[in-house]
Amino acid sequence: MSNYGFRLNREDYRNFSAAQQRVLELLSDGKWHSREAITLVAGTRGIPASEGTKRLRELRPRMLKRGYVIPCRRLGATRSSEYRLMTCQEHDETK
């Protein structure tokens, strides 16, 4: 799926809801993504999902079992946050 070693096969995808699949597809590039972008992609037909970050909370334990984490970082003193999919090894190296 990405150059960062993130891989799911077709069988794995069947276990995720459509909204979770869209969120994973967005995060699979290894870049930081805003809460707003995640909420938008979790929705359908351009209408943001009211609980887009809930998809992240659902995905975190499932992805951890596969060796990935979805960390969150705050942007300055604002209430804005960004999220990123990374391997556990990458995450440990950034600490």
C-alpha positions in Angstrom: 0.0 0.0 0.0 2.8 2.5 0.7 6.5 2.9 0.7 6.5 2.7 4.4 6.0 -1.0 4.7 2.2 -0.8 5.4 0.6 -3.8 3.8 -2.9 -5.3 4.1 -4.1 -8.0 1.8 -7.7 -8.3 0.5 -8.6 -10.7 3.3 -7.5 -8.1 5.9 -9.7 -5.4 4.3 -12.8 -7.5 4.5 -12.5 -7.2 8.3 -12.7 -3.4 8.2 -15.8 -1.2 7.6 -15.9 1.0 4.5 -15.2 4.1 6.6 -12.2 2.4 8.3 -10.9 1.3 4.9 -11.0 4.9 3.7 -9.2 6.2 6.8 -6.5 3.5 6.4 -6.1 4.4 2.8 -5.5 8.0 3.7 -3.1 7.2 6.5 -1.2 4.6 4.5 1.1 7.3 2.9 3.0 7.7 6.2 2.3 11.4 6.4 0.5 13.4 9.1 -3.2 14.1 8.4 -5.5 16.5 10.2 -8.5 15.5 12.1 -10.6 17.4 9.5 -9.1 15.4 6.7 -9.8 12.1 8.5 -13.4 13.2 9.3 -14.0 14.0 5.6 -12.6 10.8 4.3 -14.5 8.7 6.9 -17.7 10.2 5.5 -19.3 9.6 2.2 -19.9 11.6 -0.9 -18.1 14.6 0.5 -20.1 14.8 3.7 -17.8 14.5 6.7 -18.5 11.7 9.2 -19.8 13.0 12.5 -17.5 10.5 14.3 -14.4 10.4 12.0 -11.9 10.1 14.9 -14.0 7.2 16.3 -12.7 5.3 13.3 -9.2 6.0 14.5 -10.0 4.7 18.0 -11.5 1.6 16.5 -8.4 1.0 14.2 -5.7 1.6 16.8 -5.9 -1.8 18.7 -6.5 -3.7 15.4 -3.5 -2.1 13.7 -1.3 -2.6 16.8 -1.9 -6.4 16.4 -0.4 -6.0 12.9 2.6 -4.0 14.2 1.4 -0.4 13.5 0.5 2.5 15.7 -1.5 5.7 14.9 0.0 8.4 17.1 -1.6 11.8 17.6 0.3 15.1 17.8 -1.1 18.5 18.8 -0.4 21.5 16.7 1.1 24.2 18.9 -1.3 25.6 21.6 -4.3 24.9 19.4 -6.8 22.2 19.8 -6.0 20.9 16.3 -4.4 17.4 16.0 -2.8 15.4 13.4 -2.6 11.6 13.0 -0.2 9.3 11.2 0.1 5.5 10.6 3.6 4.2 11.3 5.2 0.9 12.3 5.8 0.3 16.0 9.6 0.2 15.2 9.4 3.7 13.5 7.4 5.0 16.5 10.0 3.6 19.0 12.8 5.3 17.0 11.2 8.7 17.2 10.9 8.7 21.0 
